[in-house]
Amino acid sequence: MENLELIEKIGYCVARGKVNTASPFPKDLIGEEGTDELTKKALDASCEPELILKACNEGMQIIGEKFGRGEAFVPELLMSAKAMNAVMAHLKPFFKAGTVKKKGKFVLGTVAGDLHDIGKNLVSMIVEGNGWEVIDLGVDVNTAKFIAKIKENPGCTVGLSALLTTTMANMFKTVEEIKAQFPEIKVIVGGAPLSMDAAKKMGADGYAPNPQGAVEFLNTTAINV
């Protein structure tokens, strides 16, 4: 298999969620090599890590867009993330050596008073799979914790999640404080009770109805350095 074909196959396996030969998913690829084996082969064949990562990012974009259109569901998304993680395990040494650069930093968390994390976790996986360093603060994150993490990561972009209408007031306060202290920092919000109109009213720079929306915002608007 030529190097270019090998790299394209890795991207395809990410989009399909094919992790390794032993993986029973997807059914039509049972017994075939997945991202684990193919990435090792690619690196052994001196394929550039940047090209492998680029193919993976494209694969994650494909599954993210399908999810956004309702053509793929959470299990498929999780398998693609798992396939991507298998690639990243092989690429980690290159990141540490500085051979491969991340696009930027994304500080993410569910706002104070809200303990829901499924949506946030999906966003985290998709964003990371698209080449960003995700700093996940977890759930029930107060404003002070967001502010502290922004100070530690100048130039980052911030993502706030909420599932409850009762916690939107906390999200509003957090956005307001972030913008007061760091007007240059881009903030995107998301979650079931949110809308673009609500995002604008609270002073956020963007709204993502799904994980791919967050990726598109980061790729086109964020100021990561």
VOBA-1610 file (N, C-alpha, C; in pm, whole numbers, padded with zeros to 5 digits, always signed):
BEGIN
Met+00085-00120+00000Met+00000+00000+00000Met+00088+00125+00000Glu+00065+00217-00096Glu+00143+00339-00104Glu+00113+00429+00017Asn+00209+00516+00048Asn+00195+00600+00167Asn+00069+00685+00165Leu+00040+00747+00051Leu-00078+00833+00042Leu-00205+00752+00064Glu-00211+00635+00005Glu-00327+00547+00021Glu-00341+00503+00167Leu-00227+00480+00231Leu-00227+00438+00371Leu-00282+00549+00461Ile-00239+00671+00435Ile-00286+00785+00514Ile-00436+00808+00492Glu-00481+00797+00368Glu-00623+00813+00338Glu-00706+00705+00407Lys-00651+00585+00416Lys-00720+00474+00482Lys-00736+00503+00632Ile-00635+00564+00691Ile-00644+00600+00833Ile-00759+00698+00854Gly-00767+00800+00769Gly-00875+00897+00779Gly-01011+00832+00762Tyr-01018+00738+00669Tyr-01144+00666+00644Tyr-01184+00586+00768Cys-01088+00522+00830Cys-01116+00440+00949Cys-01159+00527+01067Val-01105+00648+01075Val-01149+00740+01180Val-01295+00775+01157Ala-01329+00810+01034Ala-01467+00847+01002Ala-01564+00731+01027Arg-01518+00609+01004Arg-01603+00492+01021Arg-01598+00434+01162Gly-01500+00475+01242Gly-01488+00424+01378Gly-01423+00287+01385Lys-01331+00259+01294Lys-01262+00130+01293Lys-01131+00143+01371Val-01125+00081+01489Val-01011+00098+01580Val-00896+00003+01547Asn-00926-00125+01539Asn-00821-00224+01512Asn-00883-00351+01453Thr-00799-00449+01425Thr-00846-00572+01362Thr-00948-00644+01447Ala-00930-00640+01578Ala-01019-00713+01669Ala-01155-00645+01687Ser-01164-00519+01648Ser-01289-00445+01669Ser-01403-00500+01583Pro-01520-00524+01643Pro-01635-00575+01568Pro-01716-00465+01501Phe-01669-00342+01509Phe-01741-00228+01452Phe-01649-00151+01358Pro-01702-00108+01242Pro-01833-00141+01185Pro-01834-00281+01125Lys-01953-00336+01109Lys-01966-00476+01068Lys-01903-00504+00933Asp-01912-00411+00840Asp-01859-00436+00706Asp-01706-00432+00701Leu-01643-00392+00813Leu-01496-00388+00817Leu-01439-00489+00917Ile-01521-00585+00960Ile-01474-00686+01055Ile-01355-00763+00997Gly-01250-00775+01078Gly-01131-00849+01036Gly-01028-00763+00965Glu-01064-00642+00928Glu-00970-00554+00860Glu-00891-00471+00961Glu-00777-00422+00917Glu-00695-00338+01005Glu-00765-00205+01031Gly-00740-00151+01151Gly-00799-00023+01187Gly-00692+00082+01205Thr-00729+00191+01271Thr-00636+00302+01287Thr-00511+00265+01366Asp-00523+00173+01459Asp-00409+00133+01541Asp-00298+00074+01454Glu-00334-00029+01378Glu-00235-00097+01294Glu-00187-00008+01180Leu-00281+00064+01119Leu-00247+00145+01001Leu-00156+00263+01036Thr-00177+00322+01153Thr-00092+00434+01194Thr+00050+00386+01221Lys+00063+00271+01283Lys+00196+00215+01307Lys+00268+00189+01175Lys+00193+00131+01079Lys+00250+00105+00947Lys+00294+00235+00880Ala+00209+00337+00892Ala+00240+00465+00827Ala+00366+00528+00884Leu+00379+00525+01015Leu+00497+00583+01080Leu+00621+00500+01047Asp+00606+00368+01042Asp+00718+00281+01005Asp+00763+00306+00862Ala+00668+00353+00779Ala+00698+00382+00639Ala+00742+00527+00620Ser+00768+00595+00733Ser+00817+00733+00734Ser+00716+00835+00682Cys+00588+00805+00699Cys+00485+00902+00665Cys+00493+01018+00764Glu+00470+01138+00718Glu+00478+01255+00805Glu+00362+01256+00904Pro+00391+01271+01033Pro+00284+01276+01134Pro+00179+01381+01106Glu+00224+01496+01050Glu+00129+01604+01019Glu+00025+01560+00918Leu+00067+01480+00819Leu-00027+01433+00716Leu-00125+01330+00774Ile-00074+01248+00865Ile-00162+01151+00932Ile-00267+01225+01013Leu-00223+01326+01089Leu-00316+01404+01171Leu-00418+01476+01084Lys-00374+01530+00971Lys-00463+01600+00879Lys-00573+01506+00829Ala-00535+01384+00794Ala-00633+01286+00746Ala-00732+01251+00857Cys-00681+01241+00979Cys-00768+01211+01093Cys-00866+01325+01120Asn-00816+01447+01110Asn-00902+01563+01129Asn-01015+01563+01028Glu-00981+01529+00903Glu-01083+01523+00798Glu-01184+01413+00827Gly-01136+01301+00881Gly-01225+01192+00918Gly-01320+01232+01029Met-01268+01303+01130Met-01351+01350+01240Met-01451+01455+01192Gln-01410+01535+01095Gln-01502+01635+01040Gln-01618+01568+00968Ile-01589+01460+00897Ile-01693+01386+00825Ile-01798+01332+00922Ile-01752+01264+01028Ile-01848+01205+01124Ile-01918+01316+01203Gly-01847+01425+01230Gly-01908+01537+01301Gly-02020+01601+01220Glu-01998+01616+01090Glu-02100+01674+01003Glu-02219+01581+00989Lys-02192+01452+00980Lys-02302+01354+00971Lys-02386+01356+01098Phe-02319+01368+01212Phe-02390+01376+01340Phe-02477+01501+01345Gly-02422+01611+01296Gly-02496+01736+01294Gly-02619+01730+01206Arg-02613+01649+01100Arg-02727+01634+01008Arg-02823+01525+01052Gly-02791+01457+01161Gly-02876+01349+01208Gly-02857+01219+01132Glu-02745+01206+01060Glu-02716+01086+00982Glu-02626+00989+01057Ala-02575+01032+01171Ala-02495+00946+01259Ala-02539+00977+01402Phe-02512+00881+01491Phe-02562+00895+01629Phe-02446+00881+01728Val-02479+00898+01856Val-02374+00900+01959Val-02282+00778+01954Pro-02333+00654+01938Pro-02241+00539+01934Pro-02137+00550+01822Glu-02180+00595+01703Glu-02085+00612+01592Glu-01981+00719+01625Leu-02029+00826+01688Leu-01939+00935+01726Leu-01834+00887+01826Leu-01879+00808+01921Leu-01787+00755+02023Leu-01684+00661+01963Met-01726+00579+01866Met-01632+00486+01801Met-01529+00563+01718Ser-01572+00670+01652Ser-01477+00751+01577Ser-01376+00816+01671Ala-01424+00861+01786Ala-01333+00920+01884Ala-01234+00815+01935Lys-01282+00693+01952Lys-01193+00584+01997Lys-01088+00552+01891Ala-01131+00555+01764Ala-01038+00531+01655Ala-00934+00641+01648Met-00979+00764+01673Met-00888+00878+01673Met-00789+00867+01789Asn-00835+00823+01903Asn-00747+00808+02019Asn-00637+00705+01993Ala-00670+00603+01915Ala-00570+00501+01881Ala-00459+00563+01796Val-00497+00654+01710Val-00397+00725+01629Val-00311+00815+01719Met-00378+00889+01807Met-00307+00983+01892Met-00207+00914+01984Ala-00236+00792+02022Ala-00142+00716+02106Ala-00009+00699+02034His-00015+00681+01903His+00108+00666+01823His+00175+00801+01795Leu+00093+00907+01787Leu+00147+01038+01751Leu+00197+01119+01871Lys+00162+01076+01993Lys+00199+01151+02113Lys+00349+01185+02120Pro+00437+01089+02091Pro+00581+01123+02097Pro+00619+01239+02005Phe+00548+01250+01892Phe+00578+01358+01798Phe+00526+01491+01849Phe+00413+01489+01922Phe+00362+01611+01984Phe+00460+01659+02090Lys+00507+01565+02173Lys+00599+01600+02281Lys+00730+01655+02227Ala+00771+01603+02112Ala+00897+01647+02051Ala+00880+01778+01976Gly+00756+01822+01961Gly+00731+01947+01890Gly+00722+01930+01740Thr+00724+01804+01694Thr+00715+01778+01550Thr+00576+01814+01497Val+00473+01785+01576Val+00336+01816+01537Val+00280+01922+01632Lys+00224+02026+01574Lys+00170+02136+01654Lys+00017+02129+01660Lys-00037+02161+01777Lys-00182+02172+01794Lys-00228+02306+01735Lys-00354+02312+01694Lys-00409+02435+01636Lys-00423+02545+01740Gly-00448+02508+01865Gly-00469+02606+01970Gly-00528+02540+02092Lys-00565+02621+02189Lys-00620+02568+02315Lys-00767+02606+02331Phe-00844+02509+02377Phe-00987+02529+02397Phe-01021+02491+02540Val-01055+02590+02621Val-01093+02567+02760Val-01244+02543+02763Leu-01284+02429+02818Leu-01424+02386+02809Leu-01477+02343+02946Gly-01604+02374+02973Gly-01663+02330+03098Gly-01813+02354+03102Thr-01882+02276+03185Thr-02024+02296+03211Thr-02035+02395+03327Val-02121+02494+03313Val-02125+02606+03408Val-02173+02565+03548Ala-02149+02654+03642Ala-02185+02630+03783Ala-02331+02593+03799Gly-02354+02491+03883Gly-02490+02446+03912Gly-02541+02339+03818Asp-02465+02311+03711Asp-02509+02212+03611Asp-02413+02093+03612Leu-02467+01973+03632Leu-02383+01853+03641Leu-02389+01767+03515His-02450+01816+03409His-02462+01736+03286His-02335+01748+03202Asp-02289+01636+03151Asp-02162+01641+03076Asp-02161+01564+02944Ile-02271+01502+02905Ile-02269+01422+02781Ile-02239+01511+02660Gly-02313+01621+02648Gly-02290+01712+02536Gly-02150+01769+02538Lys-02107+01812+02656Lys-01972+01868+02670Lys-01866+01766+02631Asn-01884+01642+02672Asn-01786+01538+02642Asn-01778+01510+02492Leu-01892+01514+02425Leu-01893+01494+02280Leu-01818+01607+02211Val-01844+01729+02256Val-01773+01844+02199Val-01623+01829+02221Ser-01585+01789+02341Ser-01444+01771+02375Ser-01377+01672+02280Met-01442+01558+02257Met-01383+01455+02171Met-01370+01501+02026Ile-01474+01565+01976Ile-01472+01610+01837Ile-01371+01722+01815Val-01367+01816+01908Val-01272+01927+01897Val-01128+01876+01905Glu-01102+01787+02000Glu-00967+01731+02013Glu-00930+01652+01888Gly-01027+01579+01835Gly-01003+01502+01714Gly-00974+01588+01593Asn-01011+01715+01600Asn-00984+01807+01490Asn-00857+01888+01513Gly-00774+01844+01606Gly-00641+01902+01619Gly-00622+02010+01724Trp-00718+02024+01815Trp-00707+02126+01920Trp-00670+02062+02053Glu-00601+02137+02136Glu-00574+02093+02273Glu-00693+02134+02358Val-00762+02035+02415Val-00880+02064+02496Val-00844+02058+02644Ile-00878+02164+02715Ile-00859+02169+02860Ile-00998+02160+02921Asp-01038+02040+02958Asp-01173+02013+03006Asp-01180+02033+03157Leu-01256+02131+03200Leu-01267+02163+03343Leu-01376+02082+03413Gly-01453+02005+03336Gly-01556+01922+03396Gly-01690+01992+03410Val-01764+01955+03516Val-01898+02011+03537Val-01901+02102+03660Asp-02010+02177+03672Asp-02029+02266+03787Asp-01908+02358+03806Val-01865+02419+03695Val-01745+02503+03697Val-01783+02649+03723Asn-01732+02705+03830Asn-01765+02843+03861Asn-01680+02941+03778Thr-01720+03066+03783Thr-01654+03168+03703Thr-01506+03181+03737Ala-01475+03175+03865Ala-01336+03192+03909Ala-01244+03086+03847Lys-01295+02964+03833Lys-01213+02857+03776Lys-01187+02882+03628Phe-01289+02930+03556Phe-01269+02964+03415Phe-01166+03076+03402Ile-01180+03179+03486Ile-01088+03293+03481Ile-00944+03248+03508Ala-00927+03163+03609Ala-00793+03115+03644Ala-00730+03037+03528Lys-00810+02955+03462Lys-00758+02874+03353Lys-00725+02960+03231Ile-00802+03065+03208Ile-00771+03157+03098Ile-00637+03225+03123Lys-00613+03264+03248Lys-00486+03329+03284Lys-00368+03235+03259Glu-00391+03105+03282Glu-00285+03005+03261Glu-00262+02977+03113Asn-00362+03009+03030Asn-00354+02975+02887Asn-00390+03096+02801Pro-00301+03194+02795Pro-00328+03315+02716Pro-00360+03280+02570Gly-00458+03347+02513Gly-00492+03323+02374Gly-00584+03206+02350Cys-00632+03144+02458Cys-00721+03029+02442Cys-00859+03076+02398Thr-00942+02981+02359Thr-01083+03006+02333Thr-01161+02931+02440Val-01276+02985+02481Val-01352+02926+02591Val-01487+02876+02543Gly-01524+02755+02589Gly-01653+02697+02557Gly-01732+02671+02684Leu-01854+02720+02692Leu-01940+02701+02808Leu-02061+02617+02770Ser-02093+02518+02853Ser-02206+02430+02826Ser-02308+02436+02939Ala-02437+02422+02903Ala-02543+02417+03004Ala-02659+02337+02946Leu-02721+02255+03029Leu-02837+02180+02985Leu-02965+02230+03051Leu-02950+02295+03166Leu-03066+02341+03242Leu-03092+02489+03220Thr-03218+02526+03202Thr-03252+02667+03188Thr-03219+02744+03315Thr-03223+02674+03428Thr-03195+02739+03557Thr-03049+02779+03572Thr-02960+02719+03491Thr-02817+02752+03503Thr-02773+02852+03396Met-02864+02895+03311Met-02828+02992+03209Met-02786+03126+03270Ala-02844+03157+03387Ala-02805+03281+03456Ala-02659+03276+03496Asn-02613+03158+03539Asn-02473+03141+03575Asn-02383+03154+03452Met-02432+03100+03339Met-02356+03111+03215Met-02343+03258+03175Phe-02454+03332+03189Phe-02454+03476+03157Phe-02348+03549+03239Lys-02345+03522+03371Lys-02250+03588+03460Lys-02106+03553+03423Thr-02083+03425+03386Thr-01947+03381+03352Thr-01900+03449+03224Val-01987+03453+03123Val-01951+03521+02997Val-01921+03667+03024Glu-02005+03731+03104Glu-01990+03874+03136Glu-01855+03901+03203Glu-01817+03816+03298Glu-01691+03836+03371Glu-01571+03808+03282Ile-01581+03704+03199Ile-01470+03674+03107Ile-01446+03792+03013Lys-01555+03844+02958Lys-01543+03955+02864Lys-01494+04083+02932Ala-01530+04100+03060Ala-01486+04218+03134Ala-01335+04215+03156Gln-01283+04095+03187Gln-01140+04083+03216Gln-01055+04054+03092Phe-01114+03981+02996Phe-01040+03942+02876Phe-01125+03968+02752Pro-01143+04094+02714Pro-01231+04125+02600Pro-01188+04061+02468Glu-01059+04026+02459Glu-01010+03966+02334Glu-01037+03816+02325Ile-01071+03752+02436Ile-01095+03609+02438Ile-01230+03577+02372Lys-01228+03477+02282Lys-01350+03435+02216Lys-01423+03332+02302Val-01554+03349+02316Val-01635+03259+02398Val-01749+03203+02314Ile-01763+03071+02318Ile-01874+03005+02249Ile-01956+02928+02351Val-02087+02928+02334Val-02176+02860+02428Val-02260+02756+02355Gly-02309+02658+02432Gly-02392+02555+02373Gly-02470+02479+02478Gly-02571+02407+02433Gly-02655+02330+02524Gly-02801+02343+02485Ala-02882+02252+02534Ala-03023+02244+02495Ala-03102+02374+02507Pro-03088+02451+02616Pro-03170+02572+02629Pro-03117+02693+02553Leu-03001+02678+02488Leu-02935+02791+02422Leu-02982+02810+02278Ser-02957+02929+02227Ser-02983+02963+02088Ser-02886+03074+02050Met-02879+03106+01921Met-02791+03214+01878Met-02834+03346+01941Asp-02965+03365+01951Asp-03017+03488+02011Asp-02975+03499+02157Ala-02986+03387+02231Ala-02946+03387+02372Ala-02797+03413+02387Ala-02718+03354+02295Ala-02572+03373+02299Ala-02538+03521+02281Lys-02604+03585+02187Lys-02577+03726+02161Lys-02615+03812+02281Lys-02728+03779+02343Lys-02776+03858+02457Lys-02679+03851+02575Met-02613+03735+02592Met-02520+03723+02705Met-02379+03768+02670Gly-02359+03809+02545Gly-02230+03863+02506Gly-02130+03762+02454Ala-02175+03639+02427Ala-02086+03536+02373Ala-02057+03565+02225Asp-01946+03513+02177Asp-01908+03536+02037Asp-01971+03435+01942Gly-02019+03323+01996Gly-02078+03223+01909Gly-02164+03124+01984Tyr-02241+03049+01906Tyr-02329+02945+01960Tyr-02313+02820+01874Ala-02300+02704+01939Ala-02286+02578+01865Ala-02402+02485+01901Pro-02486+02450+01803Pro-02596+02358+01829Pro-02551+02213+01838Asn-02425+02186+01794Asn-02371+02050+01794Asn-02218+02058+01795Pro-02148+01945+01815Pro-02002+01948+01823Pro-01934+02006+01699Gln-01987+01973+01580Gln-01925+02024+01459Gln-01934+02176+01452Gly-02041+02231+01510Gly-02055+02376+01514Gly-01942+02440+01593Ala-01902+02373+01700Ala-01791+02423+01781Ala-01661+02420+01702Val-01641+02312+01626Val-01521+02299+01544Val-01517+02409+01438Glu-01628+02432+01373Glu-01634+02536+01269Glu-01606+02673+01328Phe-01660+02699+01447Phe-01633+02826+01513Phe-01484+02841+01541Leu-01423+02738+01596Leu-01281+02742+01628Leu-01195+02764+01504Asn-01229+02693+01398Asn-01148+02700+01276Asn-01159+02834+01203Thr-01269+02905+01224Thr-01291+03028+01148Thr-01282+03156+01231Thr-01303+03144+01363Thr-01316+03264+01444Thr-01213+03277+01554Ala-01171+03165+01611Ala-01087+03168+01730Ala-00953+03235+01704Ile-00896+03289+01812Ile-00770+03363+01802Ile-00655+03285+01865Asn-00669+03153+01873Asn-00567+03073+01942Asn-00429+03102+01888Val-00332+03103+01979Val-00193+03128+01941Val-00107+03012+01985
//
